[in-house]
Amino acid sequence: MFTVWGRASSSNVQKVLWALKEAGVEYERHTVGGQFGGTDTPEYRKLNPNQIVPAIQDGTIKLFESNAIIRYIARKYGAGTIRPRGQRAYALADQWLDWSALEFNPAIMPIFFNKVRMAPEQYDAAAVARAEKVCIHKLKVIERGLGRKPWLAGRHFSYADVPMGILFWRYKNMDIKHANTKNLDRWFEQLKERPAYRDVVMVDFGSNQAEWAAHEAAVR
């Protein structure tokens, strides 16, 4: 049995769960991390010495780092589903996988934490305003990169679309100034037609710290 450790509200855990569902892999999940704890035990440190989520075990293989995990799922289980088709698609998939983690994730995080995760007295309006501008700038890059292609790696859905699909759901569902993203909006509508995306990603995360905690508990 493919086993996942992590809470269902975590964006990094959602990458893994979404990839597994797209690839048709049965799994079991143990809720750890965040308000649920469990990442500081000796047993969990053997799975993920960073003491964060996710971690997985598939037979004798144990992995942490969400992008490495979804690449592994694609290689082993993802033929015809999330595995890129051809060398060009592989190259583009890895490019956008890394771009999502290294460029857009840091850009959106100040907004998400201030709007959703932090206590009201910690809210930093200036940080949010700066991050809105950074996100708009960053999204111009991927908007051009997607162009008229149906998916980020080309003609077929792949793991390239997974991290950005999760981040873009959060971006579009926060009360902020949004970028003009005609191509990404088209791509986003396609994502929302996928059952695995609706099941794993399209969940309410709230608009403040209390709502976040309540929704996290509800999807544990």
C-alpha positions as CSV (number, residue, x, y, z in Angstrom):
1,M,0.0,0.0,0.0
2,F,1.3,3.5,-0.9
3,T,1.2,5.5,2.3
4,V,1.2,9.3,2.7
5,W,1.8,11.3,5.9
6,G,0.4,14.8,6.0
7,R,-2.7,16.8,6.5
8,A,-5.1,17.2,3.5
9,S,-5.0,21.1,3.8
10,S,-1.3,21.3,3.1
11,S,-0.5,22.4,-0.5
12,N,2.5,20.2,-0.6
13,V,0.5,17.2,0.6
14,Q,-2.2,18.1,-2.0
15,K,0.4,17.7,-4.7
16,V,0.9,14.1,-3.7
17,L,-2.7,13.2,-3.3
18,W,-3.8,14.8,-6.6
19,A,-1.0,13.0,-8.4
20,L,-1.9,9.7,-6.9
21,K,-5.6,10.1,-7.8
22,E,-4.7,11.1,-11.4
23,A,-2.5,8.1,-11.7
24,G,-5.1,5.8,-10.2
25,V,-3.0,4.7,-7.3
26,E,-4.7,3.5,-4.1
27,Y,-3.2,4.9,-1.0
28,E,-3.7,5.4,2.7
29,R,-3.0,8.7,4.5
30,H,-2.1,9.5,8.0
31,T,-2.9,13.0,9.3
32,V,0.2,14.7,10.7
33,G,1.5,18.3,10.7
34,G,0.1,21.7,11.5
35,Q,-2.5,21.7,14.4
36,F,-2.4,17.9,14.4
37,G,1.3,17.5,15.4
38,G,3.1,14.2,15.0
39,T,6.1,15.4,12.9
40,D,8.5,15.6,15.9
41,T,8.4,11.9,16.8
42,P,11.4,9.6,16.3
43,E,9.2,7.5,13.9
44,Y,8.4,10.4,11.7
45,R,11.9,11.8,11.7
46,K,12.9,8.5,10.0
47,L,10.5,9.3,7.2
48,N,11.2,13.0,6.9
49,P,14.2,14.4,8.9
50,N,13.0,17.9,8.1
51,Q,10.0,17.2,10.4
52,I,7.5,18.7,7.9
53,V,5.0,17.2,5.5
54,P,4.7,15.3,3.3
55,A,6.4,11.9,3.6
56,I,5.6,8.8,1.7
57,Q,6.4,5.1,1.7
58,D,5.9,2.8,-1.3
59,G,7.2,-0.6,-0.5
60,T,10.8,-0.2,0.5
61,I,11.0,3.4,-0.9
62,K,10.6,6.3,1.5
63,L,10.6,9.8,0.2
64,F,10.1,13.4,1.3
65,E,10.0,16.6,-0.8
66,S,6.7,16.9,-2.6
67,N,8.1,17.6,-6.1
68,A,10.4,14.6,-5.9
69,I,7.4,12.5,-4.8
70,I,5.2,13.5,-7.7
71,R,8.1,12.9,-10.1
72,Y,8.4,9.4,-8.6
73,I,4.7,8.7,-8.9
74,A,4.8,9.8,-12.6
75,R,7.8,7.6,-13.4
76,K,6.4,4.5,-11.7
77,Y,2.6,4.8,-12.1
78,G,1.9,7.7,-14.4
79,A,2.1,6.4,-18.0
80,G,-0.8,7.9,-19.9
81,T,-1.8,10.2,-17.0
82,I,0.7,12.5,-15.3
83,R,4.0,11.3,-16.9
84,P,5.2,13.7,-19.5
85,R,5.1,12.3,-23.1
86,G,8.5,12.8,-24.8
87,Q,11.7,14.7,-24.0
88,R,10.4,18.1,-24.8
89,A,7.4,17.6,-22.5
90,Y,9.7,16.3,-19.7
91,A,11.9,19.3,-20.0
92,L,8.9,21.7,-19.9
93,A,7.3,19.8,-17.0
94,D,10.5,20.0,-14.9
95,Q,10.9,23.7,-15.8
96,W,7.4,24.7,-14.6
97,L,7.6,22.3,-11.6
98,D,10.7,24.2,-10.4
99,W,9.4,27.6,-11.4
100,S,6.2,27.1,-9.4
101,A,8.3,26.2,-6.3
102,L,11.0,28.8,-6.7
103,E,9.2,31.8,-8.3
104,F,5.5,31.8,-7.7
105,N,5.3,30.0,-4.3
106,P,7.5,32.6,-2.6
107,A,5.5,35.4,-4.3
108,I,2.1,34.3,-3.1
109,M,3.1,33.2,0.4
110,P,3.1,36.7,2.0
111,I,-0.4,37.1,0.8
112,F,-1.7,33.7,1.9
113,F,-0.2,34.0,5.3
114,N,-1.4,37.5,5.9
115,K,-4.8,36.9,4.5
116,V,-5.5,33.4,5.9
117,R,-2.9,32.1,8.3
118,M,-2.0,35.0,10.6
119,A,-3.9,36.5,13.5
120,P,-5.6,39.8,12.6
121,E,-3.2,41.8,14.7
122,Q,-0.3,40.5,12.7
123,Y,-1.7,41.6,9.3
124,D,0.8,43.5,7.2
125,A,-1.0,45.4,4.5
126,A,2.2,46.8,3.0
127,A,3.6,43.2,2.6
128,V,0.3,42.1,0.9
129,A,0.4,45.1,-1.5
130,R,4.1,44.3,-2.4
131,A,3.3,40.7,-2.9
132,E,0.3,41.5,-5.2
133,K,2.6,43.3,-7.5
134,V,5.2,40.5,-7.4
135,C,2.5,38.0,-8.3
136,I,1.3,40.0,-11.2
137,H,4.8,40.3,-12.5
138,K,5.5,36.6,-12.0
139,L,2.3,35.5,-13.6
140,K,3.2,37.3,-16.8
141,V,6.0,34.8,-17.2
142,I,3.9,31.7,-17.0
143,E,1.0,33.3,-18.9
144,R,3.4,33.7,-21.9
145,G,4.9,30.3,-21.3
146,L,1.5,28.6,-21.5
147,G,0.4,30.6,-24.5
148,R,-2.2,28.7,-26.5
149,K,-1.0,25.2,-25.3
150,P,-3.7,23.3,-23.4
151,W,-1.3,22.3,-20.6
152,L,2.0,23.6,-19.3
153,A,4.1,20.8,-20.8
154,G,2.2,20.8,-24.1
155,R,-0.7,18.8,-25.4
156,H,-1.3,16.6,-22.4
157,F,-1.9,17.1,-18.7
158,S,1.2,16.2,-16.6
159,Y,2.8,16.7,-13.2
160,A,3.8,20.1,-14.6
161,D,0.3,21.3,-13.9
162,V,0.0,20.1,-10.3
163,P,1.9,22.6,-8.2
164,M,0.7,25.6,-10.1
165,G,-2.8,24.3,-10.1
166,I,-2.8,24.3,-6.3
167,L,-1.2,27.7,-6.0
168,F,-3.5,29.2,-8.6
169,W,-6.6,27.9,-6.8
170,R,-5.5,29.8,-3.7
171,Y,-4.5,32.9,-5.7
172,K,-7.9,33.1,-7.4
173,N,-9.8,32.6,-4.2
174,M,-8.3,35.4,-2.1
175,D,-9.6,38.9,-2.0
176,I,-6.7,40.7,-3.7
177,K,-5.9,42.5,-6.9
178,H,-5.5,39.8,-9.6
179,A,-3.4,39.7,-12.7
180,N,-5.0,39.6,-16.1
181,T,-4.3,36.0,-17.1
182,K,-6.4,35.0,-20.1
183,N,-4.3,31.9,-20.9
184,L,-4.1,30.7,-17.3
185,D,-7.8,31.3,-16.8
186,R,-8.5,29.0,-19.7
187,W,-6.1,26.4,-18.3
188,F,-7.7,26.9,-14.8
189,E,-11.2,26.1,-16.2
190,Q,-9.9,22.9,-17.6
191,L,-8.4,21.9,-14.3
192,K,-11.7,22.5,-12.6
193,E,-13.2,19.8,-14.8
194,R,-10.9,17.1,-13.5
195,P,-12.4,15.0,-10.7
196,A,-9.2,14.6,-8.8
197,Y,-8.6,18.4,-8.8
198,R,-12.1,19.0,-7.5
199,D,-11.7,16.4,-4.8
200,V,-8.2,17.3,-3.5
201,V,-7.7,21.0,-4.3
202,M,-11.0,22.8,-4.7
203,V,-11.7,23.0,-1.0
204,D,-12.5,26.1,1.1
205,F,-9.5,27.4,3.0
206,G,-11.2,30.3,4.6
207,S,-10.4,34.0,4.8
208,N,-8.9,34.3,8.3
209,Q,-7.0,32.3,10.8
210,A,-10.1,30.9,12.6
211,E,-11.7,29.8,9.3
212,W,-8.4,28.2,8.2
213,A,-8.2,26.1,11.4
214,A,-11.8,25.0,11.1
215,H,-11.5,24.0,7.5
216,E,-8.2,22.2,8.1
217,A,-9.9,20.2,10.9
218,A,-12.8,19.4,8.6
219,V,-10.6,17.9,5.8
220,R,-8.1,16.2,8.1
